[in-house]
Amino acid sequence: MRPLRIAIIGFGKIAEDQHVPAIRGLPRFTLAATVSRQGNGAPGVPVFASHQDMLRAVPDLDAVAITTPPSARYAIARDCIEAGLHALLEKPPSVTLGEIEDLACLAEAGGTTLFTTWHAQYGAAVPAAAAALAGQRIAEMAIVWREDVRKWHPGQQWIWEAGGFGVFDPGINALSIATRIVPGPLFVREAELFVPANKQAPIAARLKLFSSETQADMPVTFDWRHAGDEAWTIDVRTADGTRLALTNGGAALAIDDKPQDVAGEGEYPALYRRFLDLIDTRTSDVDTRPLRLVADAFLVGRRTPVEPFED
């Protein structure tokens, strides 16, 4: 298999901390360029101010990883797909369902790969949890995702704007795991969105999910006002009484209070290995289920004003 030249468009913290090491950990990939308005990039790799500049200057690219804020992704991905490049989209893949559906049609028509990544689904314990729940009926499930926004998104104002997702930026990770492990489709019954008086996006949210495969509604709590250690947990009890606890964002699993031996290569290395497989087979992996749950939460959600938030 020949090497593939890939570029990262939107070079920020997640690109530096996760995407670059994952790319460089796979011999098939060569990091050929980065795009950053601030001029940031990986050492020794050309940096461009815009994706248009990069496309003109680096004609032998094979693929791109788009890690910009979600509001910018559609236009960038469309240009790259029309240029014949395979595209990996950081989560969430787009601001709207219509955008990602159009990109999927473009990729199919052009014979390129489109990969909507949900990195939390590649947590070490998530496949084991999905296997344990396969064919089971769920009696209860509760999701709690609490963290400190000042720690994880310091100074990032785009997350508070319309289309920035607010607390659903991390919360969609939990929803992506839920769509992976619950043996049946998930729907939003109720939602309450807590929106600071000076922001457009919620700082906290409460949802009730339901499914034909569950016996009761499933409560979900997202909160960015949390102090102390993060709480990224999904607790499940099946109809036969088995209890599962996914903790640390999908990295650890206990069944009936017994820790399970799970191992993995890491979320982003696994993502890029999957991307390689998709490129080699000229197929796409476009999963809109987590994004649809967020969209539905905003559609049915009751908005509750809370005190202004200052970073």
C-alpha positions in Angstrom: 0.0 0.0 0.0 1.4 3.4 -1.0 1.9 6.2 1.6 -0.9 8.7 2.0 -0.2 12.5 2.3 -2.6 14.1 4.7 -3.1 17.7 5.9 -4.7 19.0 9.1 -7.0 21.9 8.6 -7.6 23.9 11.9 -4.5 23.4 13.9 -5.4 23.8 17.6 -5.0 21.9 20.8 -6.9 18.8 19.8 -4.9 18.6 16.6 -1.6 19.0 18.3 -2.3 16.7 21.2 -4.2 13.9 19.4 -4.2 14.1 15.6 -0.5 14.7 15.0 0.7 11.8 17.3 -1.9 9.5 15.8 -0.9 10.3 12.2 2.8 10.0 12.9 2.1 6.7 14.6 1.0 5.1 11.4 3.7 4.6 8.7 1.1 4.8 5.9 0.4 8.5 6.7 2.7 11.4 6.0 1.7 14.8 7.5 2.2 17.1 4.5 0.6 20.4 5.6 -1.3 22.2 8.2 -3.8 25.1 8.1 -4.0 27.7 10.8 -5.1 31.4 10.7 -2.6 32.0 13.6 0.3 30.3 11.8 0.4 27.3 14.2 1.5 24.0 12.9 3.6 20.9 13.5 7.4 21.4 13.4 8.8 21.0 10.0 5.5 20.9 8.2 4.3 23.7 5.9 1.6 26.0 7.4 -1.0 27.8 5.3 -3.4 30.6 6.3 -6.4 29.0 4.5 -7.4 25.7 3.0 -7.7 27.3 -0.4 -4.0 28.4 -0.2 -3.1 24.8 0.8 -5.0 23.2 -2.0 -3.3 25.4 -4.5 0.2 24.9 -3.1 0.0 21.2 -2.3 -1.5 19.4 -5.3 -0.4 15.9 -4.3 -2.5 15.5 -1.2 -4.6 12.4 -0.6 -6.6 13.3 2.5 -7.5 16.0 5.1 -8.4 16.0 8.7 -10.7 18.9 9.5 -10.5 20.0 13.1 -11.9 23.5 12.9 -14.8 24.7 14.9 -17.9 23.0 13.5 -19.4 26.1 11.9 -16.5 26.2 9.4 -16.4 22.5 8.5 -19.0 22.2 5.8 -17.5 24.8 3.3 -14.0 23.4 3.9 -15.0 19.8 3.5 -17.0 20.5 0.4 -13.9 22.2 -1.2 -11.7 19.3 -0.2 -14.1 16.6 -1.4 -14.6 18.4 -4.7 -10.8 18.4 -5.0 -10.8 14.6 -4.8 -9.5 14.3 -1.2 -10.6 11.9 1.5 -12.0 13.7 4.5 -12.0 13.0 8.2 -14.2 15.3 10.3 -13.6 15.9 14.0 -16.7 15.7 16.1 -19.3 17.1 15.7 -19.0 16.7 11.9 -21.1 19.8 11.1 -23.5 22.3 12.6 -26.6 20.8 10.9 -27.8 17.4 9.6 -28.4 18.9 6.2 -24.7 19.8 5.8 -23.4 16.4 6.6 -26.0 14.7 4.4 -24.9 16.9 1.5 -21.2 16.1 2.2 -22.0 12.4 2.2 -23.7 12.7 -1.2 -20.7 14.6 -2.6 -18.3 12.0 -1.3 -20.3 9.1 -2.8 -20.6 10.9 -6.1 -16.9 11.6 -6.2 -15.7 8.2 -5.0 -13.9 9.6 -2.0 -14.1 8.6 1.7 -15.9 10.7 4.2 -15.4 9.7 7.9 -17.5 11.3 10.7 -15.4 10.5 13.7 -16.8 10.0 17.2 -13.6 9.5 19.1 -15.4 8.4 22.4 -16.8 5.4 20.6 -13.2 4.1 20.3 -12.6 4.2 24.1 -11.0 1.0 25.3 -14.1 -0.2 27.2 -16.8 0.8 24.7 -16.7 -2.3 22.5 -16.8 -4.5 25.6 -19.8 -2.7 26.9 -21.6 -3.0 23.6 -20.9 -6.7 23.5 -22.2 -7.1 27.0 -25.5 -5.3 26.2 -26.0 -7.0 22.8 -29.4 -8.7 22.8 -30.2 -7.4 26.3 -33.2 -5.3 27.4 -32.2 -2.3 29.5 -34.1 -1.6 32.6 -32.3 1.6 33.6 -29.5 3.8 32.2 -28.2 7.2 33.4 -25.5 9.4 31.8 -23.6 12.0 33.8 -21.1 14.2 32.0 -19.7 17.0 34.3 -16.5 19.0 33.7 -15.1 22.5 34.1 -15.4 24.5 30.9 -12.6 26.8 32.1 -10.2 23.8 32.1 -11.2 22.2 28.8 -12.2 25.2 26.7 -10.3 28.2 28.1 -11.0 31.4 26.2 -12.8 29.6 23.3 -15.7 32.0 22.6 -17.0 30.1 19.5 -18.5 27.4 21.8 -20.9 30.0 23.2 -22.2 31.2 19.9 -25.1 29.9 17.9 -23.8 26.7 16.3 -21.1 26.3 18.9 -23.0 23.5 20.8 -22.1 24.8 24.3 -22.1 21.9 26.8 -23.2 19.6 24.0 -19.6 19.8 22.6 -18.5 17.3 25.3 -22.0 15.9 25.9 -22.1 14.6 22.3 -19.3 12.3 23.3 -21.6 10.6 25.8 -24.4 10.5 23.3 -22.1 8.9 20.8 -21.2 6.1 23.3 -24.9 5.6 24.1 -25.7 5.1 20.4 -22.9 2.6 20.2 -23.9 0.5 23.2 -27.7 0.6 23.4 -29.2 -2.2 21.3 -31.8 -0.1 19.6 -32.4 3.5 18.4 -32.4 6.4 20.9 -34.8 9.3 20.9 -35.2 12.5 23.0 -38.4 12.8 25.0 -37.6 15.9 27.0 -34.8 18.4 27.3 -34.0 21.4 29.5 -31.2 23.7 28.3 -29.6 26.1 30.8 -28.4 29.1 28.9 -26.3 32.0 30.5 -27.9 35.4 30.0 -24.9 36.6 28.0 -24.5 33.5 25.8 -26.3 31.7 22.9 -25.4 28.1 23.8 -26.2 26.2 27.0 -23.8 25.7 29.9 -25.8 22.8 31.2 -28.5 20.5 30.0 -30.9 17.7 31.3 -32.4 15.2 28.9 -34.7 12.2 29.0 -33.9 9.6 26.3 -36.1 6.6 25.4 -35.8 3.6 23.2 -37.9 0.6 22.3 -35.2 -1.6 23.9 -35.5 0.1 27.3 -38.0 -0.2 30.1 -37.8 3.4 31.3 -36.6 6.8 30.2 -32.9 7.4 30.5 -31.8 10.6 32.3 -28.9 12.5 31.0 -27.0 15.3 32.8 -24.5 17.6 31.2 -22.9 20.4 33.2 -19.9 22.7 32.5 -20.0 24.4 35.9 -18.5 21.4 37.7 -15.5 21.9 40.0 -13.1 19.1 40.9 -12.5 15.8 39.1 -14.5 15.2 35.9 -17.5 12.9 36.0 -17.9 11.0 32.6 -20.0 8.0 33.5 -22.7 5.8 32.0 -24.5 3.4 34.4 -26.7 0.7 33.1 -28.9 -2.0 34.7 -30.3 -4.7 32.4 -33.6 -6.4 32.8 -31.9 -9.5 34.2 -30.2 -7.4 36.9 -26.7 -7.1 35.4 -25.0 -3.8 36.2 -22.5 -2.1 34.0 -20.6 1.1 34.7 -18.6 2.9 32.0 -16.3 5.5 33.6 -13.6 7.9 32.5 -15.4 8.7 29.3 -15.4 5.1 28.1 -11.9 4.1 29.1 -13.0 1.8 32.0 -15.8 -0.8 32.5 -17.1 -2.6 35.5 -19.7 -5.4 35.3 -21.5 -6.1 38.6 -18.8 -4.0 40.4 -16.0 -6.2 38.9 -13.5 -4.2 36.8 -13.1 -5.7 33.3 -9.8 -6.1 31.6 -10.0 -3.9 28.6 -7.2 -2.6 26.4 -6.9 -0.5 23.3 -4.4 1.5 21.2 -6.1 4.8 22.1 -9.0 6.6 20.6 -7.2 8.6 17.9 -4.8 5.9 16.8 -7.9 3.7 16.4 -9.7 6.4 14.4 -6.9 6.9 12.0 -6.5 3.1 11.5 -10.2 3.0 10.7 -9.7 5.9 8.3 -7.0 4.0 6.5 -9.3 1.0 6.1 -12.0 3.2 4.7 -9.7 4.8 2.2 -8.3 1.5 1.0 -11.8 0.2 0.4 -13.1 3.4 -1.0 -16.0 3.5 1.4 -17.4 6.1 3.9 -18.5 5.9 7.5 -21.1 8.6 8.1 -22.9 8.3 11.4 -25.3 11.1 12.2 -27.0 9.5 15.2 -25.3 11.5 18.0 -25.7 14.8 16.0 -29.4 14.0 15.5 -29.9 13.6 19.3 -28.4 17.0 19.9 -30.5 18.5 17.2 -33.6 17.0 18.7 -32.7 18.2 22.1 -32.5 21.8 20.8 -35.8 21.2 19.0 -37.8 20.0 22.0 -35.8 21.6 24.7 -37.1 24.1 27.2 -34.7 27.0 27.7 -34.0 28.1 31.2 -32.0 31.4 31.7 -29.2 31.3 34.2 -26.6 33.8 35.5 -24.1 35.3 33.0 -20.9 33.3 32.5 -17.5 35.0 32.2 -14.4 33.0 31.2 
